[in-house]
Amino acid sequence: MAIKIISLILGGGAGSRLYPLTSQRSKPAVPIGGKYRLIDIPISNCLNSGLKRMFVLTQYNSASLNQHIKNTYHFDVFGRGFVDILAAEQTPTSDKWFQGTADAVRQCMHHLVNHDFDYILILSGDQLYQMNFHELAVYHVEKNADVTIATIPVNQYDAPGFGIMKVNEQGMIEKFTEKPKADVLPEWESVVSDDLRNEGKIYLASMGIYIFNRKVLEKMFEDSPDAIDFGKEYIPTSIESGLRVASYAFDGYWTDIGTIRSFFDANIALTDPIPKFNLFDNDKLVYTRPRMLAPSKIFGTWFNQAILADGCIIHAKKIERSIIGIRSRIGYNTEISKAVIMGNDYFETLEKIVRHEEIPMGVGENCYIENAILDKNCRIGNNVAIRGSAMLSNDETDTYCIRDGIVVVKKGATIPDGAKIGRI
């Protein structure tokens, strides 16, 4: 079935809950999995689904995101595919930045008038999942829906953190509530499979993934020009006004990268023997920038459940349950456990390392790192101990933060020899 779709990927706001990883970059530009960035996930899902016309809507700290997209996604000159940036801009009709998800899409609609499409797919730029959007689009058409929302089953403990849908046996959404309190949850049970019911997953939560009929969305914007958010305003209004709003129940792995803890857990989960998010798939490829780096070199290191990216030089004693990003350098006798090392943006020259003018980029000798995230281009001296713990309170210094029990060393920070950070 040929379905004409334009995909709009939202670049996100300030991402304050992911600070300090978002202090110099937008959420979709945050590195993940050793060599990727979060924006690679929705773009790869689109490409794997045969959708090759994408706009990424950007606003906050967008320079590195723009650069990554420009350097990564190039299409055949004889095809019609593209990944283009639509940055927030002042125009004769609006002098404001994007005020919310719907406002961002509304302000960019005039850029779409020269494209031939019947449906708009709206995606978030900061989620980790693998979904076939073509199947979602076919479902939308078969349901004769005006709007389709991708939903995921959740239990009573997770439901208060989401927008929850009341879905009938035909898969149509009858009601919507934003982050319901526990005492009203029994009113929001939906029709689910016996397997899901046995797991207690009887509530259907919005994933923030929408398909709109083009004319329906244009009329929504025309009728409610002051509304700024899909989840809080346009979706409830569309249900109340009698539009056909369908639920596309997704039963695969999905996580929203909204906090330091969720980011950390999602990365560490990639090291599982059989991870729920599969990077090793012939069909569901995850695309990213081709960097042409040298293979990694390892000198006597004991590895267990670790992911090692390209261009690394590893002398460590032990690396376990960790992500080691591109161009990482780790010194002799160092132990790393449950950590995300993002790596470096460039190689330091051997001459500079030999001169010892400053601590080299990477992790030094005789270090111990656990429950930590090291952002790009960090310089960790020798005999340094960094250990996060749930017992630690949130804190911040010039070189690191503690969030959700995770020590996050800031991008480009230098930690001197012998430093002790966290619960040592």
N, C-alpha and C positions, 0 to 999 in steps of 0.2 A: 504494500500500500504506500503510494507516494504522498507524503505529508509535508507541506511546506512550513518549515519552522525557523524562526530566528531565536537564538539562545542569548539571554542576558545574564551575566554573572556579576553579582554584587560584590564590590571590593571591600565592603565593611567600613565601619566607623573607626573611632579612635582605638578600639581594642584594649581598653584600660585593664581588663581582667587578665590579659596576657602580658601586661607589663612585667619586666623590662624588655621582653622580646619584641614588643611593638614600639619601643622608644624611638627607633630610627627606621622602622619599616611598617607597612600595613599588615594586617593579619594574614591575608592571602600570600604575602611574600615571606612568611616565616618558614625557615627550612624544616623539613621533616624527613625521616627515614634515611638520613645520611647524605642524600644527593638530590632530593626533590624539594619543591616548595608546595605549600598548601594549594595554591592556584592550579597546580598541575593536575589535581584530582578531578575537579569538575570539567576542565578542558579535556582530559583524557577520557572521561566518561562520555562526553559529547562525541569525540572522535571515534571511539569504539562503538558508538551507537549510530554512526553514519551521519552525524550532524556536524557540518563543517562551516557554519556561519555563526560566529560568536562575537559578541561585544562584552568587554569587561568594563564595568562602571567603577571609576576610581575617584578618590577624593583625598583621603588622609594619608600622609607619609608615602606617597605613591611612586616616588622616583625609582626605587629598586624593583618594585613590581612591574612598572613600565619597561624597565631595562630587561628584566627577565623575559617578559613576553616578546619583546622585540627581538631578542637574541635566540629565542627558542622556536617559535611557531611560524615557519615559512611554508607556503603552499605552492604547488605547481602553478606556473603563470597561465596555463591553459585551463585551469579549474576555477571554481567560484568560491573556494574556501578562504576563510580569513579569521584571524583573531585580532580585533581592533580595540583600541583603548577609547573609551568615552569618558573624558575627565569632566568633573564639575566645572561649570563655566557660567559667567554672567552673560545674559542675553537681553535683548530689548524687552522680552516678556517676563524675565525673572533675574533679579540681582542677588539671589540667595544661593548658598551652598545646598547640597542635598540635605533634606531635613529628616528623611526616613527612607525605608525600602521603596515604598510606592512613589514617594516624591522623586527619588532618583530615577526610577523608570519613566515617570511622567515627563521629567525635564529632558529626557533623552529621546522621547518618541519621535521628535521631528527629524532625527538623524536616520530613522528607519523608513521614511516615506518612499525612497527610491528602490527599496528591496521588495521582492515578491514573496509574501508569506501570508499564511492564514492563522498561524498560531504563534504564541510567544511562550517560550520556556524560561522561567525565572529560577535561578540557582544561587546558592550561597557560595562564597569563595573560601570558606573556612570549615569545611566538613570532610570527614574521611569515610568513604563508602565506594562501592562499585555498583552502578545501576545501568540497565539498558533503557535509555530514554526513548528509543524507538518503540519498545513495548509499552511504555507509559503513554506515548502519543496515540498508539493504536487503541489502547484501552479508553482513552479520552474520547476518541472519535466514535468507538463502538457504543459508548454510554450516552452518546449525543449530549455530552456535557458542555456547559458554558465555561466552567472552571473545574480543574482536577487538582487535588492536593495529594501529594505523596504522604502517606501516613505510616507510622511504625508502631507495633504493639508494645505497650509498656505496662508495668505492674503498678500497684497502688503506692509504692514508695517513690517511684520516678514520676508519676503522673503530675503531681503539683508543680513540677518544673517546666511543663510544656503547655502549649495550646492543645486542648483535648476536644475531639470530635465525637458527636453522637451519630453513628452510622447504622443505617437500616440493612435489611437482608439483601436489598438490591445494590448495595454499595454506594448509596447516595447519602450525603451528609445532611442531617436534619437540624442539628444545633452545634454551636461552637462556644467554648469558654476558654478564657486565657488564665492559665495557672490556677486551677480550682483548688480550694481548700479540702483537706482530707475528709471533713464531715459531710461534704456534698458529693463525694466521688461515686457512691452507689448509683446516683442518678445518671452517671455518664458512661455506664457500661455499653459496649457495642457488640454486635454479632461478630464472633471470631471463631476460628476452627477449634475443634476439641483439644488438639495438642496445645494451642496457645492458652486455652482456658485452664488446662491442667497445670500450666506454668504460672498461672495467675496474671497473664498478660491480656487483660480484658478491656483495656483502654487504648484508644487509637490517638496517637500524638502527631501533630504536624511536624514534618521534617523541614519546612521552609522551602519546599520545592513545588512550584506551581506551573500548570499550563493554562493559559487563557486563550479563548478565541479572540482574535485580534479586534473584531468589532465590539465585542463585549467589554474588553479592557478599555478601548477608546471611549465608550459610552460611560463607563465607571468614572474615568477621569473627568469627563465633561460634566457629569451629574454631581460629583463630589470633589470639586477642585481644591478644597482645603484639607482633605484627608492626606495623611503622609505615610501611613504604615499598612502593609497588607494584612499581617496577622491580627492587629488590634482593631483595624477599621474596615478595610475593604472586604475581607473574607466574611466577618460576621454580617455585614450589610448585604452582601450578595446572597447569603443563605436566607436572611430574613425577607429579602425582596422577592423570593421565589425563583431565583435562577437555579439551574441544574448544576449543583456542586457535587462532584464525585470524589470518592476516596480511592486512591490507588494504594492498596496494602502492600508494603514492602517487608519481606521477611529476612533480608540479608543483614550483614554487619553495617552499622552506621553509628558514627559518634560525632558530636558537635565539639569542635576544638575551641572551647570558650574560656577555659581557665588554665593556669599553669599545671594544675594537677591533671586535668583531662588531656592536655598536650603531652605531659610526661608519660602518663599511663598508655596513651595510644602509641607512642614511640616504643616503649618497652614491650608492649604486646606484639610488636612486629618480630620480636626475637623468639616467640613461642615456636615449638616444633612444628605445629600446624596453625599458623596465625589465622584469625578470622578475616583479616584484610590480607589478601594474597598478592604479593608482589611478583610471584613466580608463576605466571599464567601466560599461555600462548596467545590467548584472545583478549583478555582484559589487561592490555598493556598500560603502564603508567609512563607517560612521556615527560621528558624534561630536557634541559639544555645539554647538548652534546659537547663536553668540555675537552675531549681528546687528552685525558690525563694518562700518565704512566700507571702501570699496575702497582698495587701496594706491595711493600716489602715488610717481612716479619722476621724477627730474630729471637727465636726461642720462647715465644709467648704462648701461654696456655689459654686457649679460648674455649668458652662454653656459652652457647646461645647468644651469639654476638653478630651484628651486621657490620661489615667493614667496607667502606666506600673506596673509590679509586684514589691513587696518588698519596697513600699514607706510608709513613716510615715508623714501624712499631718495634720498640725494644722492651716493651712492658713485661712484667713478670706474669700478670694475670688480667684477663678482660672477660667479664661475665655479665650476661643479661644487659648488654649495652649497645648503643648505636655509636659508631665511630665514623664521623663525616669526612668529606673530601679533604685531602691534603693534611690530614692530622699528623702530628709528630708527637710521639709519646716515648719518654725516656726510660732508661734501665730501672728495673726493680720496682716499677710503679704498678699498683693494683687499682683496677677500676671495676666497680660493681653497681649495677642499676644506675647507669648514667647516660646522658645524651651529650655527646661531644660533637658539636656542629662542624668543627674543622676550620679551614682557613680559605680566604678568598684568593690567596697567591702564595707562592713558595718564597721563603726567605733565602737569600743567596748563602752559599757555604762560607763565603768571605765574611759576611756580616755575622754569622753565627760564631765563627772562629774568633772574631775581634772581641766578642763578649761586651759590646757597648751597652747592651740591655738584655734582659731575659728573652730568649728566643720565643717565637710563637709556638704554641703547643703546650704540652704538659712535660714538666721536668722529671728528674730522677727521684726515686724513693718517695713517690707521692702516693696518697691514698684518697680515692674519690668515690663517694657513694651517695645515692639519692640526690644527684645534682645535674644541672644543665650548664654546659659551658657554651656560651654564644660564640659567634665567629671571631677569629683573630685574637683570642685570649692568649695571654702570656703567663703561664703558671710556673713559678720557680721550683727549685729542688726542695725536697723534704716538706712539701705542703700537704696538709690534711683538710679535706672538705667533706663533710658528712651531714646530709640532711636527715631530719627526723620529724615524725609527727609531734614530738614533744616541743619543738621549736615554735616560738611566736613569730609572726610576720615582722620583718625588719628590713631596713635598707641602709646601705652605705654608698660611698662613691663607686665602689667596684662590684658590689653584689647585692642581691636581694634575697630574702627568704619569703617564699610564698607557698602556702599549703604544705609546709614541711619540706619543700624542695629548695635547695640552695641554687640560685641562678646567677652565674657570673656574667656580668654585662659584656656586651660586644666591645672588643678591643681593650678590655681591662687587663691590668697587670697585677698579679698576686705575688708578693715578694717571697724569697726563700724562707722556709720555716713557718709560714703562716698557718694558723689553725682557725678553721671556719666551721661553725655548726656544733653538733653534739659530738665532741671528741673524747 
